[in-house]
Amino acid sequence: MGSEEAVNRVERFACVVLLIGLGLLQAWSTQSPGEESTAAPVPQQIVLARTIFISHAGGGCEPFGRSLYSGGPARAYKEFYAAMEKWGRYKLVPSPADADLNFKLSYTCPPAGPHYYDTQLDLIMRDVKTHVLLWGITEHPKPANMKVHFEENFERAMQELVDDVKKLSSNQATAGKQAGHSRPAAARSSQSSTPHLSRIWTDSFPNGKDCACVAPEARRSIWLA
């Protein structure tokens, strides 16, 4: 009897431990990732700034010698400038000496392999007084099969970039819960700048007038991370 009672006690103890472990596991699994760490604040210079100077860092998108988008290299700069002016949150000034922040916008298609490219709208925010890089935002127009869809995706990515800035300036974004695909300056060196996975095919341009250099899923493709 003594040995049976000891075995029963061990079994009951094991059941209690198992139940406690399962409860802790369930509580841990339902915890959101944002609750695991304290979210870092948006730099106050971005939130408190009143004036900005928007600079054009150059760029353009002509992989394989052909332009994917209309409007030329300054298209992104012109559209972003117009959107910021329409929004009215910041006063746009003609000289960096009169600005609290410098928004530097670049529009490029850097190569990602022998026959691949990655379209990027990259916005860098700097404090004019200290020259410190405060924040960076990158949006990627998604690839398409026809030129008209390239244009639509470009406009969509531009709107997302503007929305990112709006969220950031209203202090709705943090390092843990970022606005769109924005990231604090400290994270830029360690984080990939490509938020979307883009399938790019390895053939050259097709002959169709309205087609560009991204083919349907059946084409040979590669994931760009």
Backbone as a ProteinNet text record, in pm:
[ID]
protein_1_A
[PRIMARY]
MGSEEAVNRVERFACVVLLIGLGLLQAWSTQSPGEESTAAPVPQQIVLARTIFISHAGGGCEPFGRSLYSGGPARAYKEFYAAMEKWGRYKLVPSPADADLNFKLSYTCPPAGPHYYDTQLDLIMRDVKTHVLLWGITEHPKPANMKVHFEENFERAMQELVDDVKKLSSNQATAGKQAGHSRPAAARSSQSSTPHLSRIWTDSFPNGKDCACVAPEARRSIWLA
[TERTIARY]
83.4	0	86.5	195.4	280.5	339.6	383.1	442.7	339.2	213.5	108	71.1	65.7	33.3	141.6	266.5	376.6	368	333.7	319.6	206.4	94.7	-19.3	16.5	92.9	134.5	222.1	312.4	399.2	318.1	219	135.9	54.6	-3	-80.6	8.9	127.9	221.4	259.5	281.1	315.3	200.6	75.6	-39.2	-50.3	-26	-31.9	73.1	195.9	303.3	269.3	211	175.3	69.4	-32.4	-138.3	-84.4	5.6	65.2	146.4	223	304.2	219.4	108	19.1	-43.3	-77.8	-133.6	-35.5	90.1	192.9	219.5	219.8	243.2	132.9	7.7	-103.2	-95.7	-61.6	-49.6	61.9	172.7	285.2	250.8	177	144.3	44.8	-40.8	-139.1	-85.2	36.2	95.7	142.7	105.3	144.9	291.6	362	504.2	533.5	440.2	464.7	466.8	406.7	402.7	531	617.2	738.1	843.3	838.8	938.6	873.5	937.1	886.6	914	810.6	825.2	902.8	999.6	1079.6	1000.9	1020.8	943.9	994.9	909.9	949.1	1033.2	1142.8	1222.1	1135.7	1150.7	1066.4	1086.1	1202	1223.3	1120.6	1083.2	985.1	846	813.9	681.3	664	769.1	759	795.1	853.9	898.6	781.2	810.1	709.3	747.1	875	920.3	1009.7	999.4	1083.8	1137.6	1254.4	1313.2	1319.8	1256.5	1255.6	1362	1454.5	1561.7	1546.8	1585.6	1577.5	1714.2	1721.9	1849	1877.7	1793.8	1817.5	1759.4	1785.4	1738.6	1669.9	1584.7	1519.3	1512.3	1439.2	1422.4	1424.3	1539.7	1553.6	1633	1580	1649.8	1653.6	1762.9	1783.5	1772.3	1790.3	1790.3	1654	1549.1	1415.1	1345.7	1269.9	1201.1	1073.2	1056.3	934.2	821.8	856.2	756.4	771.1	661.2	663.7	701.9	727.5	752.3	897.1	988.8	1130.1	1181.9	1311.6	1375	1317.8	1259.3	1209	1062.6	1002.8	860.2	829.9	907.4	882.4	894.5	997.5	1017.8	899.5	854	743.6	614.7	587	463.5	467.5	581.8	593.4	584.6	649.6	645.4	501.4	429.5	290.8	203.4	228.3	149.5	175.7	300.5	333.8	273.9	278.1	222.1	69.9	3.5	-140.9	-179.6	-100.5	-128.7	-124.8	-23	-15.4	34.4	73.1	123.7	255.2	342.8	469.8	468.9	537	558.1	681.2	666.3	777.7	856.1	985.5	1069.3	1169.9	1214.1	1303	1450.2	1485	1624.7	1637.4	1736.5	1754.1	1785.7	1843.7	1876.5	1750.8	1635.9	1510.5	1425.6	1476.6	1397.2	1437.8	1339.9	1368.7	1420.6	1361.9	1398.9	1430.3	1516	1543.1	1487.8	1393.6	1340.6	1411.4	1496.3	1569.1	1506.4	1456	1384.8	1466.3	1480.3	1545.6	1452.8	1466.4	1381.5	1474	1495.1	1595.5	1544.5	1615.3	1593.1	1727.6	1781.9	1912.5	1908.7	2015.6	2020.1	2021.4	1956	1955	2002.7	2078.8	2128.6	2149.9	2199	2228.7	2109	1989.5	1870.9	1755.9	1787.9	1684.6	1699.6	1590.9	1593.1	1495.4	1508.3	1421.5	1384.8	1265.7	1223.7	1204	1261.3	1255.4	1222	1131.8	1109.9	1163.5	1275.9	1348.1	1350.5	1294.6	1289.2	1375	1467.6	1554.9	1520.7	1502.2	1471.3	1590.4	1637	1750.3	1712.7	1772.2	1760.5	1859.1	1809	1895.5	1999.4	1961.2	2050.9	2168.9	2143.1	2248.4	2300.5	2228.7	2262.5	2246.6	2175.7	2155.8	2045.2	2069.2	1967.2	1865.6	1739.7	1636.5	1555.3	1521.6	1430.1	1442.9	1408.7	1407.1	1282.9	1227.8	1109.6	1136.2	1106.1	1122.3	994.1	945.5	831.5	875	817.7	855.6	734.3	726.4	619.5	625.2	514.2	512.5	525.7	581.8	593.7	458.6	453.7	328.8	360	255.8	272	256.8	189.4	165.2	205.5	245.1	294.5	190.1	64.2	-39.7	-48.4	-21.8	-24	101.7	212.4	331.4	299.9	230.9	196.3	104.9	6.9	-84.3	-9.8	81.4	156.4	251.1	303.5	388.5	307.6	188.8	104.4	62.9	37.9	-1.2	114.8	235.1	352.1	379.3	359.5	377.6	277.9	152	50.6	85.8	138.7	180.3	294.4	386	497	444.5	351.3	291.5	217.5	143.6	71.2	168.3	283	384.1	431.1	455.5	501.2	393.3	268.9	158.5	148.8	159.5	153.4	272	387	507.9	500.6	459.4	456.4	350.8	249	146.1	179.4	301.6	352.1	273.9	218.6	147	238.2	363.6	456.6	563.5	611.9	721.5	814.9	927.6	1023.3	963.7	871.5	809.4	690.3	615.7	499.8	523.9	587.8	635.3	526.4	540.6	449.7	487.6	397.9	427.5	554.9	654.5	782.2	892.2	854.5	953.5	1036.9	1149.7	1237.7	1321.7	1353.8	1440.2	1577.1	1649.4	1779.6	1873.5	1868	1959.4	1936.4	1816.4	1784.7	1818.4	1854.6	1873.5	1990.1	2095.4	2213.9	2195.6	2099.2	2083	1957.5	1868.2	1740.4	1735.6	1683.8	1667.5	1572.3	1600.4	1516.3	1404.2	1384.9	1282	1169.6	1058.8	950.8	865.8	857.5	775.3	864.4	809.4	877.1	833.5	928.5	897	947	858.8	899.1	938.2	1064.1	1116.6	1166.6	1127.2	1169.7	1298.7	1368.2	1503.5	1511.3	1398.5	1402	1416.6	1440.6	1444	1302.2	1288.2	1155.2	1083	953.8	875.1	846.6	793.7	771.9	645.6	554	429.1	451.1	375.6	394.7	365.3	261.4	220	280.8	373.9	433.6	566.8	602.5	732.3	808.3	897.9	993.1	955.8	829.6	787.9	683	705.8	617.4	523.1	425.9	334.3	408	332	391.4	461.5	415.2	472.9	614.9	656	790.9	891.5	1015.5	1122.3	1137.8	1136.4	1135.6	1223.4	1243.1	1323.2	1261.8	1269	1217.9	1327.2	1291.6	1383.3	1337.6	1419.9	1377.4	1424.4
-120.8	0	125.2	119.2	235.9	272	170.9	198.5	249.4	195	240	385.6	422.4	559.7	654.9	613.3	697.4	718.3	611.7	622.3	716.7	706.5	794.2	939.9	965.1	1102.3	1157.6	1074.7	1116.6	1146.9	1061.3	1082	1210.2	1233.7	1356.2	1480	1471.9	1584.2	1610.9	1501.2	1516.7	1579.9	1543.4	1601	1749.9	1788	1929.8	2009.1	1955.8	2023.4	2037.3	1931.6	1935.3	2041.9	2048.1	2146.6	2289.4	2310.6	2443.6	2479.7	2381.4	2405.2	2438.5	2365.8	2393	2532.1	2572.2	2705.2	2815.2	2796.8	2895.5	2901.1	2784.2	2779.7	2852	2833.6	2900.4	3051.2	3094.5	3238.1	3298.8	3227.4	3277.9	3284.8	3183.3	3178.7	3287.1	3330.7	3433.6	3573.3	3587.9	3719.3	3773.8	3894.5	3954.4	3992.3	3989.9	4022.8	4162.4	4256.5	4392.2	4404.6	4305.9	4310.1	4258.3	4198.6	4139.7	4244.8	4358.6	4460.9	4597.9	4690.9	4827.2	4892.6	4948.9	5011.7	5141.9	5160.4	5282.5	5397.3	5518.9	5632.6	5684.1	5753.7	5825.4	5945.9	5977	6096.4	6221.3	6296.3	6413.1	6520.8	6521.6	6619.7	6603.6	6477.3	6451.1	6495.7	6471.2	6504.3	6655.1	6723.8	6866	6959	6906.5	6991.1	7063.5	7182.8	7263.1	7290.1	7288.9	7319.6	7207.6	7179.1	7076.8	7126.8	7077.7	7100	6964.8	6952.5	6825.2	6830.6	6738.5	6734.1	6611.8	6628.8	6521.6	6454.5	6329.3	6257.1	6189.8	6215.8	6158.6	6020	5960.5	5825.1	5810.8	5713.3	5675.8	5524.8	5472.6	5328.2	5285.6	5240.8	5194.4	5063.8	4957	4828.8	4779.3	4722.1	4668.7	4778	4905.2	5015.5	5066.2	5020.5	5066.9	5116.6	5224	5282.4	5206.2	5171.1	5102.1	5198.9	5322.3	5419	5547.6	5615.9	5745	5854.1	5974.4	6087.5	6122.3	6033.8	6063.8	6047.5	6073.4	6052.5	6138.4	6253.4	6344.6	6318.8	6214.7	6189	6171	6088.6	6061	6189.1	6268.1	6393.5	6488.2	6504.7	6596.7	6551.3	6421	6371	6379	6346.6	6353	6496.8	6588.3	6729.9	6781.2	6746.8	6790.5	6733	6607.9	6544.4	6610	6641.4	6708	6848.7	6916.9	7051.8	7048.8	6952.5	6938.1	6901.7	6818.3	6774.2	6893.3	6975.3	7095.9	7079.4	6959.1	6937.7	7012.3	7009.2	7080.7	7195.6	7302.9	7411.4	7378.9	7376.7	7346.1	7473.9	7469.5	7588.3	7563.5	7671.5	7656.1	7638.7	7655.8	7645.9	7556.8	7466.8	7381.7	7462.1	7581.4	7663.7	7708.5	7710	7754	7637.4	7515.4	7396.3	7332.6	7269.1	7186.5	7049.3	6996.3	6863.4	6867.9	6775.1	6753.2	6616.7	6615.3	6491.6	6466.9	6367.3	6335.5	6213.5	6233.9	6127.5	6078.5	5948.5	5888	5784.5	5768.2	5678.3	5598.9	5473.4	5393.9	5252.9	5185	5042.5	4971.8	4953.8	4890.4	4745.5	4698.7	4559.6	4463.1	4352.5	4247.3	4115.8	4125.5	4009	4043.4	3951	3978.5	4029.9	3981.6	4019.5	4061.3	4105.7	4139.8	4284.5	4342.5	4477.9	4486.8	4594.9	4616.3	4764.9	4800.6	4940.4	4989.9	5107.6	5160	5308.4	5346.9	5485.1	5498.8	5564.8	5567.1	5709.3	5726.7	5858.4	5858.2	5953.4	5968.8	6100.3	6095.1	6214.3	6250.7	6373.4	6421.5	6547.1	6560	6683	6783.6	6896.2	6993.6	7050.6	7074.8	7137.7	7049.1	6921.4	6829.4	6739.1	6735.3	6647.6	6499.1	6469.8	6330.8	6267.1	6146.3	6070.1	6019.3	6060.2	6027	5904.2	5891.5	5782.9	5757.6	5638.3	5603.2	5524.3	5549.8	5478	5432.5	5308.3	5255.1	5186.4	5224.7	5156.9	5102.5	4988.5	4920.7	4904	4976.9	4949.3	4803.5	4736.6	4594.6	4574	4461.3	4431.8	4402	4402.5	4377.9	4318.2	4278.8	4219.4	4319.8	4432	4532.6	4670.2	4757.2	4888.8	4970.3	4957.7	5032.3	4992.3	4865.7	4820	4864.2	4878.4	4936.7	5077.6	5154.8	5292	5293.2	5205.4	5198.2	5159.2	5065	5021.2	5129.3	5209.1	5321	5421.2	5455.1	5550.3	5495.7	5366.3	5304.2	5309.1	5280.8	5286.1	5428.4	5526.4	5665.9	5705.1	5662.2	5692.7	5626.3	5504.9	5437.1	5511.3	5565.6	5643.2	5768.3	5837.1	5956.1	5918.6	5809	5763.9	5729	5670.6	5639.5	5765.6	5870.2	5996.7	6054.7	6046.3	6099.2	6026.1	5894.8	5817.2	5850.2	5862.8	5889.5	6026	6127.4	6263.2	6280.3	6194.8	6200.5	6109	6055.1	5971.3	5841.9	5791.1	5664.3	5546.7	5574.2	5466.7	5458.3	5339.1	5316.4	5215.2	5192.1	5094.1	4954.6	4928.4	4797.1	4785	4896.1	4899.2	5011.5	4978.2	5079.9	5125.1	5247.5	5299.1	5239.5	5157.7	5094.4	5013.6	5049.6	4980.8	5075.5	5171.5	5265.7	5200.4	5259.2	5203.9	5314.9	5302.7	5401.6	5399.8	5508.9	5519.3	5409.9	5372.4	5271.3	5135	5111.6	4979.9	4968.9	5078.2	5074.9	4988.1	4982.6	4907.7	4757.7	4713.8	4570.9	4513.7	4597.7	4549.7	4561.5	4457.8	4462.7	4573.1	4641.2	4752.1	4708.1	4577.2	4526.9	4464.3	4536.8	4480.5	4381.4	4393.4	4303.8	4201.1	4081.9	3981.1	4000.2	4027.6	4058.2	3947.7	3894.6	3792.1	3858.5	3843.8	3904.7	3793.6	3794.2	3687.3	3723.2	3623.6	3641.8	3666.9	3666.8	3694.8	3844.9	3881.6	4023.2	4071.5	4196	4251	4172	4143.9	4082.9	4186.7	4141	4229.9	4314.7	4276.5	4350.4	4495.4	4585.7	4728.6	4764.2	4702.8	4738.9	4650.9	4566.5	4476.3	4530.9	4489.5	4528.1	4402.2	4411.9	4301.6	4206.2	4197.2	4098.9	4010.4	3883.5	3789.7	3723.1	3645.8	3573.5	3472.1	3410.4	3317.7	3201	3166	3050.7	3073.4	3201.2	3230.1	3191.2	3178.6	3151.7	3274	3253.8	3367.7	3341.5	3448	3438.4	3529.3	3490.7	3574.8	3673.3	3797.9	3900.7	3942.3	3915.4	3943.5	4080
0	0	0	78.1	85.4	-48.6	-125.5	-255.5	-354	-348.6	-437.6	-409.5	-279.9	-243	-290.8	-283.5	-330.6	-481.5	-552.5	-697.8	-733.6	-659.9	-687	-662.8	-557.8	-528.3	-640	-688.8	-798.1	-922.8	-952	-1070.2	-1058.3	-936.2	-917.4	-930.9	-876.8	-886.1	-1032.8	-1107.8	-1248.8	-1326.5	-1293.2	-1360.8	-1332.1	-1206.9	-1170.3	-1246.1	-1251.4	-1323.1	-1471.7	-1529.1	-1670.1	-1697.6	-1610.8	-1628.8	-1618.2	-1521.8	-1506.5	-1630.4	-1679.7	-1798.5	-1919.8	-1937.9	-2050.1	-2039.3	-1917.5	-1897.6	-1931.5	-1888.2	-1919.6	-2069.5	-2134.3	-2279	-2354.3	-2311.7	-2378.6	-2359.4	-2239.1	-2213	-2296.4	-2311.8	-2390.1	-2538.6	-2587.8	-2730.1	-2769.8	-2676.4	-2709	-2690	-2638.7	-2619.4	-2753.4	-2785.8	-2912.7	-2908.5	-3024.3	-3028.2	-2974	-2994.3	-2948.1	-2797.4	-2726.1	-2581.4	-2518.1	-2596.2	-2541.6	-2509.7	-2575.1	-2552.1	-2556.7	-2490.9	-2490.3	-2624.8	-2684.2	-2815.4	-2802.2	-2890.7	-2889.8	-2950.5	-2902.1	-2951.8	-3085.3	-3156.1	-3276.5	-3233.4	-3302.8	-3267.5	-3261.3	-3155.4	-3134	-3239.8	-3303.3	-3410.3	-3521.2	-3551	-3656.7	-3613.1	-3487.8	-3436.5	-3418.6	-3373.8	-3341.2	-3456.6	-3560.7	-3672.1	-3736.2	-3786.8	-3856.3	-4001.7	-4031	-4166.9	-4218.8	-4348.8	-4409.2	-4543.2	-4575.9	-4708	-4776.6	-4892.1	-4965.5	-5074.2	-5068.5	-5168.2	-5257.2	-5381.2	-5479.7	-5489.9	-5446	-5446	-5579	-5677.8	-5809.4	-5822.7	-5936.4	-5959.8	-6093.7	-6099.6	-6223.4	-6230.7	-6325.6	-6333.9	-6479.5	-6523.9	-6661.5	-6667.3	-6606.7	-6615.9	-6759.6	-6797.9	-6933.3	-7039.1	-6996.5	-7091.5	-7132.8	-7065.5	-7098.1	-6972.4	-6986.3	-6872.3	-6841.7	-6714.8	-6673.6	-6643.9	-6606.4	-6564.4	-6644.6	-6663.3	-6731.3	-6631.2	-6682.1	-6594.1	-6570.1	-6609	-6594	-6452.2	-6431.7	-6301	-6188.9	-6221.5	-6118.2	-6083.2	-6138.2	-6114.2	-5965.9	-5898.5	-5756.8	-5674.1	-5702.6	-5628.8	-5648.1	-5770.1	-5798.9	-5730.8	-5737.8	-5678.9	-5526.6	-5467.8	-5322.7	-5273.9	-5344.7	-5307.9	-5312.5	-5417.8	-5431.3	-5319.9	-5283.2	-5178.2	-5042.7	-5013	-4886.9	-4882.7	-4995.5	-5002.9	-4982.9	-5043.3	-5029.5	-4887.2	-4824	-4686.9	-4590.3	-4598	-4518.5	-4376.5	-4338.5	-4202.3	-4180.1	-4277.4	-4271.2	-4371.6	-4337.1	-4432.5	-4515	-4647	-4735.9	-4762.7	-4735.6	-4752.1	-4864.9	-4933.5	-5048.7	-5012.8	-4886.1	-4845.3	-4722	-4718.6	-4599.8	-4474.4	-4490.5	-4374.1	-4299.8	-4368.6	-4307.4	-4257.8	-4268.8	-4237.6	-4105.5	-4042.9	-3924.8	-3966.4	-4073.5	-4121.2	-4270	-4312.4	-4454	-4493.1	-4588.3	-4643.7	-4776.8	-4780.6	-4904.2	-4969.7	-5091.5	-5161.4	-5280.3	-5290.2	-5406	-5468.5	-5598.5	-5677.2	-5768.2	-5736.1	-5805.5	-5832.7	-5920.1	-5946.5	-5936.7	-5817.4	-5804.8	-5851.3	-5911.8	-5957.3	-5840.1	-5858.7	-5757.6	-5818.7	-5924	-5994.3	-6140.3	-6218.7	-6360.1	-6439.4	-6408.3	-6484.9	-6392.8	-6273.5	-6177.8	-6132.7	-6084.3	-6032.4	-5915.2	-5838.4	-5723.1	-5718.1	-5762.9	-5763.8	-5620.7	-5590.1	-5454.1	-5453.3	-5364	-5326.1	-5184.2	-5170.9	-5043.9	-4988.8	-4869	-4805	-4679.3	-4672.4	-4556.5	-4486.9	-4355.9	-4277.3	-4188.9	-4202	-4122.1	-4046.4	-3929.5	-3853.2	-3912	-3960.1	-4026.8	-3931.1	-3807.9	-3711.1	-3675.3	-3651.5	-3607	-3718.3	-3832.4	-3945.9	-3912.1	-3803.9	-3762.7	-3846.5	-3893	-3965	-3862.7	-3877.4	-3779.7	-3816.7	-3945.3	-3984.7	-4134.1	-4174.5	-4315.9	-4350.4	-4466.6	-4514.4	-4657.5	-4686.3	-4821.5	-4865.4	-4980.5	-5041.8	-5177.4	-5214.9	-5338.7	-5429.3	-5539.5	-5635.4	-5680.1	-5671.4	-5704.4	-5854.8	-5896.2	-6039.1	-6100	-6231.9	-6303.6	-6439.8	-6510.5	-6642.2	-6755.5	-6727.9	-6830.6	-6778.3	-6870.1	-6831.6	-6756.1	-6793.6	-6724.4	-6578.1	-6550	-6412.5	-6337.6	-6408.5	-6346.9	-6296.7	-6379.4	-6342.1	-6219.6	-6217.1	-6103.4	-5975.7	-5985.6	-5868.5	-5818.1	-5911	-5870.4	-5788.2	-5836.1	-5764.7	-5628.6	-5623.4	-5496.6	-5397.3	-5442.7	-5355	-5307.4	-5395.4	-5356.1	-5248.2	-5262.2	-5161.2	-5028.4	-5034	-4911.7	-4844.4	-4923.4	-4868.1	-4797.1	-4860	-4799.1	-4670.7	-4673.7	-4554.9	-4442.1	-4476.5	-4375.7	-4304.4	-4382.3	-4323.9	-4233.5	-4274.3	-4194.1	-4060	-4062.9	-3938.9	-3849.2	-3910.5	-3834	-3766.5	-3837.9	-3783.8	-3675.6	-3677.5	-3574	-3456.9	-3459.1	-3350.1	-3335.7	-3446.2	-3444.1	-3473.6	-3509.7	-3542.6	-3435.5	-3409.2	-3316.8	-3377.6	-3310.5	-3361.5	-3360	-3266.8	-3260.5	-3352.2	-3370.9	-3459.6	-3558.4	-3669.1	-3761.1	-3856.1	-3902.8	-4004	-4137.9	-4191.2	-4320	-4311.9	-4392.6	-4394.3	-4349.5	-4266.4	-4217.4	-4108.6	-4078.3	-3977.8	-3917.4	-3786.4	-3725.8	-3789.9	-3775.5	-3840.5	-3795.6	-3668.1	-3615.1	-3677	-3728	-3784.1	-3930.7	-3996.7	-4140.9	-4183.7	-4101.2	-4140.9	-4128.7	-4043.5	-4020	-4080.7	-4131.7	-4183.9	-4334.1	-4397.2	-4541.7	-4579.6	-4689.7	-4731.6	-4823.6	-4840.6	-4930.7	-4851.2	-4829.8	-4750.9	-4827.7	-4958.7	-5039.7	-5108.8	-5126.5	-5206.5	-5350.1	-5438	-5576.9	-5666.8	-5750.1	-5845.7	-5976	-6012.8	-6133.8	-6224.7	-6349.6	-6438.8	-6509	-6558.2	-6607.3	-6756.5	-6827.8	-6970.6	-6995.1	-7117.9	-7153.4	-7180.2	-7224.2	-7247.3	-7356.1	-7335.7	-7442.9	-7550.8	-7662.4	-7775.6	-7763.1	-7672.5	-7661.3	-7622.7	-7683.2	-7659.5	-7514.7	-7454.7	-7320.9	-7213.7	-7250.4	-7152.5	-7103.7	-6981.7	-6926.4	-6891	-6796.1	-6778.6	-6667.6	-6628.9	-6530.4	-6593.4	-6589.7	-6657.9	-6559.4	-6608	-6519.9	-6434.9	-6342.2	-6246.4	-6316.4	-6436.6	-6504.3	-6548.5	-6562	-6604.8	-6499.3	-6543.6	-6447.6	-6358.6	-6226.8	-6137	-6015.9	-5937.7	-5816.6	-5712.7	-5586.9	-5479.2	-5439.5	-5437.6	-5387.3	-5249.7	-5148.3	-5010.7	-4965.6
[MASK]
+++++++++++++++++++++++++++++++++++++++++++++++++++++++++++++++++++++++++++++++++++++++++++++++++++++++++++++++++++++++++++++++++++++++++++++++++++++++++++++++++++++++++++++++++++++++++++++++++++++++++++++++++++++++++++++++++

